[in-house]
């Protein structure tokens, strides 16, 4: 398998994964909801760092074009 074909397949997989998951890192923060003297109520909030859809589309299109170029070359 040529290097261009491998690069194309990796880019296609990255593009598909970015569309299917949408984000890759999650973290939690604790927020104070109510602070009334000695009574405090907190809530955990989950945040997700999103992967831009445009970058996933560019990776997918780039992978397909590299794969097509490697097939035409051989």
PDB file of N, CA, C and O in Angstrom:
ATOM      1  N   UNK A   1       0.850  -1.174   0.000  1.00  0.00           N
ATOM      2  CA  UNK A   1       0.000   0.000   0.000  1.00  0.00           C
ATOM      3  C   UNK A   1       0.898   1.241   0.000  1.00  0.00           C
ATOM      4  O   UNK A   1       1.812   1.346   0.818  1.00  0.00           O
ATOM      5  N   UNK A   2       0.647   2.148  -0.885  1.00  0.00           N
ATOM      6  CA  UNK A   2       1.492   3.331  -0.998  1.00  0.00           C
ATOM      7  C   UNK A   2       1.215   4.310   0.139  1.00  0.00           C
ATOM      8  O   UNK A   2       0.197   4.225   0.825  1.00  0.00           O
ATOM      9  N   UNK A   3       2.140   5.230   0.315  1.00  0.00           N
ATOM     10  CA  UNK A   3       2.003   6.211   1.384  1.00  0.00           C
ATOM     11  C   UNK A   3       0.833   7.156   1.137  1.00  0.00           C
ATOM     12  O   UNK A   3       0.145   7.545   2.081  1.00  0.00           O
ATOM     13  N   UNK A   4       0.599   7.531  -0.117  1.00  0.00           N
ATOM     14  CA  UNK A   4      -0.532   8.413  -0.410  1.00  0.00           C
ATOM     15  C   UNK A   4      -1.858   7.746  -0.081  1.00  0.00           C
ATOM     16  O   UNK A   4      -2.767   8.394   0.438  1.00  0.00           O
ATOM     17  N   UNK A   5      -1.974   6.475  -0.374  1.00  0.00           N
ATOM     18  CA  UNK A   5      -3.210   5.753  -0.070  1.00  0.00           C
ATOM     19  C   UNK A   5      -3.427   5.678   1.440  1.00  0.00           C
ATOM     20  O   UNK A   5      -4.554   5.826   1.914  1.00  0.00           O
ATOM     21  N   UNK A   6      -2.363   5.450   2.188  1.00  0.00           N
ATOM     22  CA  UNK A   6      -2.459   5.406   3.650  1.00  0.00           C
ATOM     23  C   UNK A   6      -2.864   6.759   4.216  1.00  0.00           C
ATOM     24  O   UNK A   6      -3.727   6.832   5.092  1.00  0.00           O
ATOM     25  N   UNK A   7      -2.254   7.822   3.728  1.00  0.00           N
ATOM     26  CA  UNK A   7      -2.607   9.175   4.181  1.00  0.00           C
ATOM     27  C   UNK A   7      -4.058   9.485   3.853  1.00  0.00           C
ATOM     28  O   UNK A   7      -4.769  10.063   4.675  1.00  0.00           O
ATOM     29  N   UNK A   8      -4.498   9.113   2.676  1.00  0.00           N
ATOM     30  CA  UNK A   8      -5.888   9.342   2.285  1.00  0.00           C
ATOM     31  C   UNK A   8      -6.864   8.605   3.179  1.00  0.00           C
ATOM     32  O   UNK A   8      -7.883   9.168   3.581  1.00  0.00           O
ATOM     33  N   UNK A   9      -6.567   7.356   3.496  1.00  0.00           N
ATOM     34  CA  UNK A   9      -7.449   6.579   4.374  1.00  0.00           C
ATOM     35  C   UNK A   9      -7.484   7.149   5.785  1.00  0.00           C
ATOM     36  O   UNK A   9      -8.539   7.174   6.419  1.00  0.00           O
ATOM     37  N   UNK A  10      -6.336   7.607   6.281  1.00  0.00           N
ATOM     38  CA  UNK A  10      -6.292   8.209   7.620  1.00  0.00           C
ATOM     39  C   UNK A  10      -7.117   9.491   7.654  1.00  0.00           C
ATOM     40  O   UNK A  10      -7.853   9.725   8.613  1.00  0.00           O
ATOM     41  N   UNK A  11      -7.003  10.320   6.625  1.00  0.00           N
ATOM     42  CA  UNK A  11      -7.789  11.561   6.572  1.00  0.00           C
ATOM     43  C   UNK A  11      -9.286  11.269   6.492  1.00  0.00           C
ATOM     44  O   UNK A  11     -10.088  11.963   7.118  1.00  0.00           O
ATOM     45  N   UNK A  12      -9.660  10.258   5.736  1.00  0.00           N
ATOM     46  CA  UNK A  12     -11.080   9.879   5.646  1.00  0.00           C
ATOM     47  C   UNK A  12     -11.585   9.411   7.005  1.00  0.00           C
ATOM     48  O   UNK A  12     -12.680   9.790   7.421  1.00  0.00           O
ATOM     49  N   UNK A  13     -10.807   8.598   7.697  1.00  0.00           N
ATOM     50  CA  UNK A  13     -11.220   8.120   9.022  1.00  0.00           C
ATOM     51  C   UNK A  13     -11.342   9.274  10.013  1.00  0.00           C
ATOM     52  O   UNK A  13     -12.283   9.306  10.805  1.00  0.00           O
ATOM     53  N   UNK A  14     -10.403  10.223   9.980  1.00  0.00           N
ATOM     54  CA  UNK A  14     -10.489  11.382  10.868  1.00  0.00           C
ATOM     55  C   UNK A  14     -11.725  12.225  10.571  1.00  0.00           C
ATOM     56  O   UNK A  14     -12.385  12.711  11.489  1.00  0.00           O
ATOM     57  N   UNK A  15     -12.033  12.395   9.304  1.00  0.00           N
ATOM     58  CA  UNK A  15     -13.235  13.143   8.937  1.00  0.00           C
ATOM     59  C   UNK A  15     -14.508  12.471   9.418  1.00  0.00           C
ATOM     60  O   UNK A  15     -15.411  13.133   9.929  1.00  0.00           O
ATOM     61  N   UNK A  16     -14.580  11.151   9.254  1.00  0.00           N
ATOM     62  CA  UNK A  16     -15.767  10.410   9.705  1.00  0.00           C
ATOM     63  C   UNK A  16     -15.880  10.449  11.229  1.00  0.00           C
ATOM     64  O   UNK A  16     -16.978  10.620  11.760  1.00  0.00           O
ATOM     65  N   UNK A  17     -14.765  10.294  11.934  1.00  0.00           N
ATOM     66  CA  UNK A  17     -14.795  10.352  13.392  1.00  0.00           C
ATOM     67  C   UNK A  17     -15.195  11.728  13.906  1.00  0.00           C
ATOM     68  O   UNK A  17     -15.898  11.838  14.910  1.00  0.00           O
ATOM     69  N   UNK A  18     -14.754  12.767  13.227  1.00  0.00           N
ATOM     70  CA  UNK A  18     -15.126  14.112  13.680  1.00  0.00           C
ATOM     71  C   UNK A  18     -16.623  14.354  13.513  1.00  0.00           C
ATOM     72  O   UNK A  18     -17.223  15.063  14.321  1.00  0.00           O
ATOM     73  N   UNK A  19     -17.231  13.785  12.489  1.00  0.00           N
ATOM     74  CA  UNK A  19     -18.676  13.937  12.320  1.00  0.00           C
ATOM     75  C   UNK A  19     -19.454  13.062  13.291  1.00  0.00           C
ATOM     76  O   UNK A  19     -20.518  13.459  13.765  1.00  0.00           O
ATOM     77  N   UNK A  20     -18.936  11.880  13.592  1.00  0.00           N
ATOM     78  CA  UNK A  20     -19.697  10.979  14.456  1.00  0.00           C
ATOM     79  C   UNK A  20     -19.622  11.379  15.933  1.00  0.00           C
ATOM     80  O   UNK A  20     -20.623  11.275  16.643  1.00  0.00           O
ATOM     81  N   UNK A  21     -18.470  11.827  16.404  1.00  0.00           N
ATOM     82  CA  UNK A  21     -18.341  12.189  17.810  1.00  0.00           C
ATOM     83  C   UNK A  21     -18.625  13.663  18.062  1.00  0.00           C
ATOM     84  O   UNK A  21     -19.285  14.001  19.045  1.00  0.00           O
ATOM     85  N   UNK A  22     -18.147  14.530  17.208  1.00  0.00           N
ATOM     86  CA  UNK A  22     -18.392  15.959  17.372  1.00  0.00           C
ATOM     87  C   UNK A  22     -17.495  16.627  18.392  1.00  0.00           C
ATOM     88  O   UNK A  22     -17.218  17.819  18.259  1.00  0.00           O
ATOM     89  N   UNK A  23     -17.045  15.934  19.373  1.00  0.00           N
ATOM     90  CA  UNK A  23     -16.163  16.486  20.389  1.00  0.00           C
ATOM     91  C   UNK A  23     -15.249  15.412  20.908  1.00  0.00           C
ATOM     92  O   UNK A  23     -15.549  14.224  20.792  1.00  0.00           O
ATOM     93  N   UNK A  24     -14.140  15.814  21.478  1.00  0.00           N
ATOM     94  CA  UNK A  24     -13.202  14.795  21.884  1.00  0.00           C
ATOM     95  C   UNK A  24     -12.748  14.919  23.330  1.00  0.00           C
ATOM     96  O   UNK A  24     -12.156  13.976  23.855  1.00  0.00           O
ATOM     97  N   UNK A  25     -12.997  16.029  23.988  1.00  0.00           N
ATOM     98  CA  UNK A  25     -12.599  16.175  25.377  1.00  0.00           C
ATOM     99  C   UNK A  25     -13.794  16.678  26.177  1.00  0.00           C
ATOM    100  O   UNK A  25     -14.441  17.649  25.786  1.00  0.00           O
ATOM    101  N   UNK A  26     -14.084  16.028  27.285  1.00  0.00           N
ATOM    102  CA  UNK A  26     -15.128  16.502  28.182  1.00  0.00           C
ATOM    103  C   UNK A  26     -14.506  16.801  29.543  1.00  0.00           C
ATOM    104  O   UNK A  26     -13.587  16.119  29.994  1.00  0.00           O
ATOM    105  N   UNK A  27     -15.028  17.828  30.170  1.00  0.00           N
ATOM    106  CA  UNK A  27     -14.582  18.167  31.509  1.00  0.00           C
ATOM    107  C   UNK A  27     -15.762  18.715  32.301  1.00  0.00           C
ATOM    108  O   UNK A  27     -16.759  19.152  31.727  1.00  0.00           O
ATOM    109  N   UNK A  28     -15.638  18.686  33.615  1.00  0.00           N
ATOM    110  CA  UNK A  28     -16.727  19.124  34.486  1.00  0.00           C
ATOM    111  C   UNK A  28     -16.288  20.320  35.310  1.00  0.00           C
ATOM    112  O   UNK A  28     -15.133  20.429  35.721  1.00  0.00           O
ATOM    113  N   UNK A  29     -17.242  21.214  35.540  1.00  0.00           N
ATOM    114  CA  UNK A  29     -17.028  22.334  36.440  1.00  0.00           C
ATOM    115  C   UNK A  29     -18.133  22.318  37.483  1.00  0.00           C
ATOM    116  O   UNK A  29     -19.230  21.816  37.235  1.00  0.00           O
ATOM    117  N   UNK A  30     -17.841  22.856  38.618  1.00  0.00           N
ATOM    118  CA  UNK A  30     -18.830  22.932  39.698  1.00  0.00           C
ATOM    119  C   UNK A  30     -19.255  24.387  39.837  1.00  0.00           C
ATOM    120  O   UNK A  30     -18.426  25.268  40.065  1.00  0.00           O
ATOM    121  N   UNK A  31     -20.551  24.628  39.699  1.00  0.00           N
ATOM    122  CA  UNK A  31     -21.098  25.979  39.792  1.00  0.00           C
ATOM    123  C   UNK A  31     -21.943  26.107  41.047  1.00  0.00           C
ATOM    124  O   UNK A  31     -22.646  25.178  41.444  1.00  0.00           O
ATOM    125  N   UNK A  32     -21.857  27.265  41.654  1.00  0.00           N
ATOM    126  CA  UNK A  32     -22.683  27.545  42.812  1.00  0.00           C
ATOM    127  C   UNK A  32     -24.025  28.080  42.315  1.00  0.00           C
ATOM    128  O   UNK A  32     -24.087  29.126  41.670  1.00  0.00           O
ATOM    129  N   UNK A  33     -25.081  27.358  42.620  1.00  0.00           N
ATOM    130  CA  UNK A  33     -26.418  27.727  42.162  1.00  0.00           C
ATOM    131  C   UNK A  33     -27.084  28.657  43.162  1.00  0.00           C
ATOM    132  O   UNK A  33     -27.634  29.692  42.785  1.00  0.00           O
ATOM    133  N   UNK A  34     -27.037  28.291  44.429  1.00  0.00           N
ATOM    134  CA  UNK A  34     -27.662  29.097  45.481  1.00  0.00           C
ATOM    135  C   UNK A  34     -26.633  29.326  46.573  1.00  0.00           C
ATOM    136  O   UNK A  34     -25.970  28.394  47.027  1.00  0.00           O
ATOM    137  N   UNK A  35     -26.509  30.580  46.989  1.00  0.00           N
ATOM    138  CA  UNK A  35     -25.629  30.932  48.099  1.00  0.00           C
ATOM    139  C   UNK A  35     -26.404  31.850  49.033  1.00  0.00           C
ATOM    140  O   UNK A  35     -26.369  33.073  48.897  1.00  0.00           O
ATOM    141  N   UNK A  36     -27.097  31.248  49.973  1.00  0.00           N
ATOM    142  CA  UNK A  36     -27.921  32.005  50.913  1.00  0.00           C
ATOM    143  C   UNK A  36     -27.389  31.778  52.317  1.00  0.00           C
ATOM    144  O   UNK A  36     -27.876  30.914  53.046  1.00  0.00           O
ATOM    145  N   UNK A  37     -26.393  32.555  52.686  1.00  0.00           N
ATOM    146  CA  UNK A  37     -25.819  32.417  54.027  1.00  0.00           C
ATOM    147  C   UNK A  37     -25.127  31.079  54.185  1.00  0.00           C
ATOM    148  O   UNK A  37     -24.235  30.738  53.409  1.00  0.00           O
ATOM    149  N   UNK A  38     -25.541  30.310  55.203  1.00  0.00           N
ATOM    150  CA  UNK A  38     -24.880  29.024  55.436  1.00  0.00           C
ATOM    151  C   UNK A  38     -25.326  27.931  54.460  1.00  0.00           C
ATOM    152  O   UNK A  38     -24.721  26.859  54.423  1.00  0.00           O
ATOM    153  N   UNK A  39     -26.359  28.181  53.684  1.00  0.00           N
ATOM    154  CA  UNK A  39     -26.862  27.182  52.738  1.00  0.00           C
ATOM    155  C   UNK A  39     -26.264  27.448  51.365  1.00  0.00           C
ATOM    156  O   UNK A  39     -26.418  28.531  50.802  1.00  0.00           O
ATOM    157  N   UNK A  40     -25.587  26.452  50.845  1.00  0.00           N
ATOM    158  CA  UNK A  40     -25.006  26.561  49.511  1.00  0.00           C
ATOM    159  C   UNK A  40     -25.393  25.334  48.702  1.00  0.00           C
ATOM    160  O   UNK A  40     -25.288  24.200  49.169  1.00  0.00           O
ATOM    161  N   UNK A  41     -25.839  25.584  47.489  1.00  0.00           N
ATOM    162  CA  UNK A  41     -26.204  24.498  46.583  1.00  0.00           C
ATOM    163  C   UNK A  41     -25.311  24.617  45.353  1.00  0.00           C
ATOM    164  O   UNK A  41     -25.236  25.676  44.729  1.00  0.00           O
ATOM    165  N   UNK A  42     -24.635  23.517  45.012  1.00  0.00           N
ATOM    166  CA  UNK A  42     -23.778  23.507  43.824  1.00  0.00           C
ATOM    167  C   UNK A  42     -24.289  22.473  42.835  1.00  0.00           C
ATOM    168  O   UNK A  42     -24.996  21.531  43.192  1.00  0.00           O
ATOM    169  N   UNK A  43     -23.911  22.676  41.596  1.00  0.00           N
ATOM    170  CA  UNK A  43     -24.298  21.741  40.535  1.00  0.00           C
ATOM    171  C   UNK A  43     -23.081  21.484  39.652  1.00  0.00           C
ATOM    172  O   UNK A  43     -22.320  22.401  39.343  1.00  0.00           O
ATOM    173  N   UNK A  44     -22.909  20.235  39.253  1.00  0.00           N
ATOM    174  CA  UNK A  44     -21.848  19.878  38.311  1.00  0.00           C
ATOM    175  C   UNK A  44     -22.353  20.094  36.897  1.00  0.00           C
ATOM    176  O   UNK A  44     -23.463  19.689  36.553  1.00  0.00           O
ATOM    177  N   UNK A  45     -21.527  20.738  36.081  1.00  0.00           N
ATOM    178  CA  UNK A  45     -21.884  21.005  34.693  1.00  0.00           C
ATOM    179  C   UNK A  45     -20.811  20.393  33.797  1.00  0.00           C
ATOM    180  O   UNK A  45     -19.619  20.625  33.998  1.00  0.00           O
ATOM    181  N   UNK A  46     -21.238  19.614  32.814  1.00  0.00           N
ATOM    182  CA  UNK A  46     -20.316  18.960  31.888  1.00  0.00           C
ATOM    183  C   UNK A  46     -20.155  19.807  30.632  1.00  0.00           C
ATOM    184  O   UNK A  46     -21.138  20.246  30.034  1.00  0.00           O
ATOM    185  N   UNK A  47     -18.914  20.027  30.244  1.00  0.00           N
ATOM    186  CA  UNK A  47     -18.592  20.790  29.042  1.00  0.00           C
ATOM    187  C   UNK A  47     -17.877  19.865  28.057  1.00  0.00           C
ATOM    188  O   UNK A  47     -17.189  18.928  28.461  1.00  0.00           O
ATOM    189  N   UNK A  48     -18.044  20.133  26.784  1.00  0.00           N
ATOM    190  CA  UNK A  48     -17.423  19.320  25.747  1.00  0.00           C
ATOM    191  C   UNK A  48     -16.717  20.247  24.765  1.00  0.00           C
ATOM    192  O   UNK A  48     -17.318  21.195  24.260  1.00  0.00           O
ATOM    193  N   UNK A  49     -15.448  19.977  24.494  1.00  0.00           N
ATOM    194  CA  UNK A  49     -14.711  20.743  23.498  1.00  0.00           C
ATOM    195  C   UNK A  49     -15.046  20.149  22.142  1.00  0.00           C
ATOM    196  O   UNK A  49     -14.771  18.978  21.881  1.00  0.00           O
ATOM    197  N   UNK A  50     -15.630  20.948  21.298  1.00  0.00           N
ATOM    198  CA  UNK A  50     -16.112  20.463  20.006  1.00  0.00           C
ATOM    199  C   UNK A  50     -15.033  20.572  18.941  1.00  0.00           C
ATOM    200  O   UNK A  50     -14.201  21.479  18.960  1.00  0.00           O
ATOM    201  N   UNK A  51     -15.067  19.633  18.021  1.00  0.00           N
ATOM    202  CA  UNK A  51     -14.202  19.652  16.850  1.00  0.00           C
ATOM    203  C   UNK A  51     -14.991  20.329  15.735  1.00  0.00           C
ATOM    204  O   UNK A  51     -16.106  19.894  15.444  1.00  0.00           O
ATOM    205  N   UNK A  52     -14.468  21.366  15.102  1.00  0.00           N
ATOM    206  CA  UNK A  52     -15.236  22.091  14.086  1.00  0.00           C
ATOM    207  C   UNK A  52     -15.656  21.189  12.922  1.00  0.00           C
ATOM    208  O   UNK A  52     -14.864  20.389  12.424  1.00  0.00           O
ATOM    209  N   UNK A  53     -16.905  21.332  12.502  1.00  0.00           N
ATOM    210  CA  UNK A  53     -17.420  20.516  11.405  1.00  0.00           C
ATOM    211  C   UNK A  53     -16.708  20.826  10.092  1.00  0.00           C
ATOM    212  O   UNK A  53     -16.555  19.951   9.240  1.00  0.00           O
ATOM    213  N   UNK A  54     -16.277  22.070   9.935  1.00  0.00           N
ATOM    214  CA  UNK A  54     -15.567  22.459   8.709  1.00  0.00           C
ATOM    215  C   UNK A  54     -14.247  21.703   8.606  1.00  0.00           C
ATOM    216  O   UNK A  54     -13.866  21.263   7.521  1.00  0.00           O
ATOM    217  N   UNK A  55     -13.552  21.549   9.725  1.00  0.00           N
ATOM    218  CA  UNK A  55     -12.282  20.818   9.704  1.00  0.00           C
ATOM    219  C   UNK A  55     -12.516  19.346   9.369  1.00  0.00           C
ATOM    220  O   UNK A  55     -11.714  18.735   8.662  1.00  0.00           O
ATOM    221  N   UNK A  56     -13.613  18.774   9.873  1.00  0.00           N
ATOM    222  CA  UNK A  56     -13.944  17.391   9.530  1.00  0.00           C
ATOM    223  C   UNK A  56     -14.265  17.231   8.059  1.00  0.00           C
ATOM    224  O   UNK A  56     -13.866  16.252   7.430  1.00  0.00           O
ATOM    225  N   UNK A  57     -14.994  18.204   7.509  1.00  0.00           N
ATOM    226  CA  UNK A  57     -15.332  18.153   6.087  1.00  0.00           C
ATOM    227  C   UNK A  57     -14.082  18.309   5.230  1.00  0.00           C
ATOM    228  O   UNK A  57     -13.936  17.628   4.215  1.00  0.00           O
ATOM    229  N   UNK A  58     -13.187  19.193   5.629  1.00  0.00           N
ATOM    230  CA  UNK A  58     -11.941  19.384   4.875  1.00  0.00           C
ATOM    231  C   UNK A  58     -11.098  18.113   4.924  1.00  0.00           C
ATOM    232  O   UNK A  58     -10.513  17.722   3.914  1.00  0.00           O
ATOM    233  N   UNK A  59     -11.030  17.462   6.094  1.00  0.00           N
ATOM    234  CA  UNK A  59     -10.266  16.213   6.205  1.00  0.00           C
ATOM    235  C   UNK A  59     -10.875  15.120   5.336  1.00  0.00           C
ATOM    236  O   UNK A  59     -10.153  14.360   4.689  1.00  0.00           O
ATOM    237  N   UNK A  60     -12.199  15.042   5.320  1.00  0.00           N
ATOM    238  CA  UNK A  60     -12.876  14.018   4.516  1.00  0.00           C
ATOM    239  C   UNK A  60     -12.672  14.260   3.025  1.00  0.00           C
ATOM    240  O   UNK A  60     -12.347  13.332   2.284  1.00  0.00           O
ATOM    241  N   UNK A  61     -12.859  15.480   2.587  1.00  0.00           N
ATOM    242  CA  UNK A  61     -12.681  15.809   1.162  1.00  0.00           C
ATOM    243  C   UNK A  61     -11.219  15.649   0.754  1.00  0.00           C
ATOM    244  O   UNK A  61     -10.918  15.144  -0.327  1.00  0.00           O
ATOM    245  N   UNK A  62     -10.314  16.085   1.632  1.00  0.00           N
ATOM    246  CA  UNK A  62      -8.890  15.929   1.337  1.00  0.00           C
ATOM    247  C   UNK A  62      -8.486  14.475   1.253  1.00  0.00           C
ATOM    248  O   UNK A  62      -7.687  14.099   0.395  1.00  0.00           O
ATOM    249  N   UNK A  63      -9.029  13.654   2.134  1.00  0.00           N
ATOM    250  CA  UNK A  63      -8.715  12.223   2.107  1.00  0.00           C
ATOM    251  C   UNK A  63      -9.209  11.547   0.853  1.00  0.00           C
ATOM    252  O   UNK A  63      -8.514  10.712   0.273  1.00  0.00           O
ATOM    253  N   UNK A  64     -10.420  11.908   0.428  1.00  0.00           N
ATOM    254  CA  UNK A  64     -10.959  11.328  -0.812  1.00  0.00           C
ATOM    255  C   UNK A  64     -10.130  11.764  -2.001  1.00  0.00           C
ATOM    256  O   UNK A  64      -9.837  10.954  -2.880  1.00  0.00           O
ATOM    257  N   UNK A  65      -9.746  13.036  -2.045  1.00  0.00           N
ATOM    258  CA  UNK A  65      -8.966  13.514  -3.187  1.00  0.00           C
ATOM    259  C   UNK A  65      -7.567  12.886  -3.215  1.00  0.00           C
ATOM    260  O   UNK A  65      -7.059  12.564  -4.289  1.00  0.00           O
ATOM    261  N   UNK A  66      -6.951  12.713  -2.063  1.00  0.00           N
ATOM    262  CA  UNK A  66      -5.631  12.058  -2.025  1.00  0.00           C
ATOM    263  C   UNK A  66      -5.756  10.590  -2.423  1.00  0.00           C
ATOM    264  O   UNK A  66      -4.895  10.063  -3.127  1.00  0.00           O
ATOM    265  N   UNK A  67      -6.816   9.934  -1.979  1.00  0.00           N
ATOM    266  CA  UNK A  67      -7.027   8.537  -2.338  1.00  0.00           C
ATOM    267  C   UNK A  67      -7.258   8.383  -3.843  1.00  0.00           C
ATOM    268  O   UNK A  67      -6.714   7.469  -4.464  1.00  0.00           O
ATOM    269  N   UNK A  68      -8.057   9.269  -4.427  1.00  0.00           N
ATOM    270  CA  UNK A  68      -8.300   9.223  -5.878  1.00  0.00           C
ATOM    271  C   UNK A  68      -7.015   9.505  -6.641  1.00  0.00           C
ATOM    272  O   UNK A  68      -6.746   8.865  -7.658  1.00  0.00           O
ATOM    273  N   UNK A  69      -6.212  10.462  -6.159  1.00  0.00           N
ATOM    274  CA  UNK A  69      -4.956  10.783  -6.830  1.00  0.00           C
ATOM    275  C   UNK A  69      -3.986   9.599  -6.748  1.00  0.00           C
ATOM    276  O   UNK A  69      -3.238   9.353  -7.694  1.00  0.00           O
ATOM    277  N   UNK A  70      -3.990   8.872  -5.644  1.00  0.00           N
ATOM    278  CA  UNK A  70      -3.072   7.731  -5.529  1.00  0.00           C
ATOM    279  C   UNK A  70      -3.518   6.578  -6.433  1.00  0.00           C
ATOM    280  O   UNK A  70      -2.681   5.837  -6.947  1.00  0.00           O
ATOM    281  N   UNK A  71      -4.829   6.423  -6.629  1.00  0.00           N
ATOM    282  CA  UNK A  71      -5.322   5.355  -7.505  1.00  0.00           C
ATOM    283  C   UNK A  71      -5.014   5.684  -8.951  1.00  0.00           C
ATOM    284  O   UNK A  71      -4.629   4.802  -9.718  1.00  0.00           O
ATOM    285  N   UNK A  72      -5.178   6.940  -9.334  1.00  0.00           N
ATOM    286  CA  UNK A  72      -4.887   7.347 -10.725  1.00  0.00           C
ATOM    287  C   UNK A  72      -3.404   7.261 -11.034  1.00  0.00           C
ATOM    288  O   UNK A  72      -3.022   7.007 -12.176  1.00  0.00           O
ATOM    289  N   UNK A  73      -2.565   7.470 -10.029  1.00  0.00           N
ATOM    290  CA  UNK A  73      -1.140   7.467 -10.219  1.00  0.00           C
ATOM    291  C   UNK A  73      -0.606   6.068 -10.543  1.00  0.00           C
ATOM    292  O   UNK A  73       0.380   5.928 -11.268  1.00  0.00           O
ATOM    293  N   UNK A  74      -1.266   5.030 -10.001  1.00  0.00           N
ATOM    294  CA  UNK A  74      -0.769   3.664 -10.218  1.00  0.00           C
ATOM    295  C   UNK A  74      -1.344   3.039 -11.441  1.00  0.00           C
ATOM    296  O   UNK A  74      -1.024   1.893 -11.758  1.00  0.00           O
TER     297      UNK A  74
END
